[in-house]
């Protein structure tokens, strides 16, 4: 894994863990279903970063008799697992909570707390996204579009972080 990818993953892990904790505290204080769903989504993102780091570390293992060409392809397997976790754990829980709250609505208390936490989450996620963009700009040819960079990246970790952060920013803005 390139050093920039690791830096972006660690920044995303730290930001998502902080965001998840803040949103869960906000849920306890406000009983906001949106904050609970966002907390679980941020926890899924945190888990994703841990899986990316794990896969990157495994990919560096030396070749042996069982894997004569090494373990380099494991990074792709773990990136695939990240996609599955993101959509299943985060997306399905958000869908479940949304359906539950539509069928049994509850007035949100302390709306200012909920909005404050969402704004803080947007700022933390922006830090993670800006770190990923800076690291990607170091390795992306200037003439290459962002879409082509994401599609053609040899190492999947940085594009995964970029796409995850963009998706999180969109979700946070919609929740706000």
N, C-alpha and C positions, 0 to 999 in steps of 0.2 A: 504494500500500500504506500502510495506517495505520502510524504509528510503533510502536505496540504489537505489531503483527504482525512487524515487522522485528526488534524486540528479542527476541521469543519465538523467531524463527527463528535468530537469531545465538546465543542461549543454547543452543538445541537442537543447532546445528552444533558449537559448542565442546564441549558435553558428550559428544555422540556421537563426535567425533573422539578425545577423551581416553579414552573408554570402549573404543573400537575398538583403540587402541594398547595399552591396559592388558590387554585380553583376549587380544590376539595374543601379547604377551610372556608372559602366563599360559599360553597354549597351548604356546609353545616350552618353558617350564619344566615343564609337567605332562603334555603330550600329551593333554589332555582334549578330546575331540571336541565336547563341549558348549561349551567356551570358544572353540574354532575357529569353530563355527557362530555363536555369539554375536558374535564379532569381525567376521565377514562381515556379519551382520545390522546391527551398529552402523556398519560402513562404508557399507552401503546407506542407512541412515538419514542419515549425513553427506552422502552424495551427494544424497539427497532434499532436504535443507535447501539445498544449493547450487543445485539446480534451482528450488526455490521462490524463492530470491533472484533468480536469473536471470530467471525468468518475471515476477516483480514489477517488475523493472527494465525489461524489454521492454514491459510493459503501460503504462508511463509515456511511451513514445515518442509524439511528436506525430503527428497525422494527416498523410498525404501522398497523392500521386495513386494509389498502389497500395492504400492503406488509408485511404479518405476519412473513416472514422469512428474512426480511431485504432487502437491496438493493445491496448486494454483487455481484450479477451477472451483474450489470450495467457495471462493468469494461470490461466485454467481449463484450457487445454491443458497447461500445465506441471504443474498439480496432478494431471491425469490421468496424465501421464508418471511422476510421483512414485508414484502408486498401482501402475502397472505395474512399476516398478523394485523397489518394496518387496516385492511378491508374487513376482516372478520371481527377482530376484537373492538376496534374503534368504530367502524361503520355500523355494524349490526347493533352494538349497544346504543349508539346514538339513535338509530331507527327505533329500537325498542322503547327507549325513553320518550322519544317524540310521540309515538303512538299512545303510550301510557298517559302522557300529560294531555294529549288531545281528548282522550276518552274520560279523563278525570282531572280537569284543570285545577290548579292551585295558584292562588295569588302570590306573587313574589314579594317577600318582605325585604326591606333594606336594599332597594334598587341601586342606590348610590354605591354600595359595597360591590355589588355584582358588576356594575359598569367600571368601577375602579380596578377591579381584578382583570377584567377583559382588556382594559387599556394597558395595564402592566404586562399582561401576556403578549399583547401586540408589540410592545417595546422589546421584551425579551426575545420574542420570535424574530423581530427585526434584526437584533444583534446576531442571532444564529444565521439568519439568511445573509446578512452582509458579510459575515465571516466566510460562508460558503461561496458567495459570489467573488470575493477577493481571492480566495484560494483557487477557484476555477479560472479566474482571469490570468493567473500566473501560468497555467498550463494550456489554456485554450488559445489557439492561433487567433490573432485579431481579425483576420478575414473570415473566420468561421462563425456561422450563426450559432445562437444558443441552442436552438433545436438540433442542429447537426452535431454540436458538441455532445449533447445529452444522448443522442442516438448512437454516436460512434465512439463513445468513451470506452477505452480498453479496461478500465477499472470502474466498476459500477457504483462504488461507495459515494463519490462526490455527486453524481447526477441524482442518486436516491435522496441525499440530503437536500439538494436544491429543490427537487420536486416536492418533497415532504414539507419543506419550509414554506414554499409558495402556497401549497394546499392549506397549510395551517393558518397562514395569514388570511387567506380568503375565508376560511371557516370562522376565524375570530371576528373579522369585519362583519360577516353575516350575523353572528351571535350578538354583536354589539347593537 
